[in-house]
Amino acid sequence: MKQLIIIIAIIFPFLSQAQLADSTKRLVPMQGALNFRDAGGYTTQDGKRVVWGKVFRSADISKLTDADLQLMAGKHIYTVFDFRGVKESAAAPDRLLPGTQYTLCSAGSDSMPDMKQIAMLVKQGGFLEAFYGTKSLPYYGDRYKPLFQKLLTLPDTAAILYHCTGGRDRTGMASALFLYALGVPEATIEADFTASNIYLQPMHARMYQGMSQGMGLDMATVKKEMDLRPELLHIFFGAIRNKYGSIEKFMEQELGVGKKELALLKKKYTM
């Protein structure tokens, strides 16, 4: 944890202050999980702030320690949404607190390529651009509607966590939609999205090295293809806008979040 904070401090001038200035508060110091962080603290376009301690995101949580679970209990995280596929989640089951309400939202994830296939697609180029584009549009409603419906009814004393394996792509899309619904500027959403490059450095180092060695690609090429970039969110939001006309219409049609529900989300999760 201390090493990560030092790294953030070094690169801080080159990254959005909206995301990393409060990293010591945002990043939850889990021993058995990476990229576990609070969605709170961001300023919305109408001058409010996203509340702290209500909505969390993470990478794989199958290796949480007893101390991690105690930390989750202290944050009242007894509601978990998992965006992994059926086989993917079965291979590394979440470690959860007793009494946790767990929901597997696997839409689109069972058809995702494995690591060997991803490496081949990376070698061809444009893998992430395709992943964030129109190809994935049919899955967004089924994947994210259960989360948003729960956000609308979550008790004020409870907190919620959503995650996938890396906590960056499927989870990053969920965070982008959640923050957008609250009126957080897109530039801030992009900073939150790309911050996974920093928080996932230990995982990325292993993954990128394996892809580099397995496919004969240099590390610079792998990193260029696989690092998160604002352009990917542009593609994500752009694909939604092209089909539905606006993000708001997508939310209403696919997530069951119309004007009334957007107002409720803002009331519950900003102040």
Order of alpha helices (4+ residues) and beta strands (2+ residues): alpha-alpha-alpha-beta-beta-alpha-beta-alpha-beta-alpha-alpha-alpha-beta-alpha-alpha-alpha-alpha-alpha-alpha-alpha-alpha
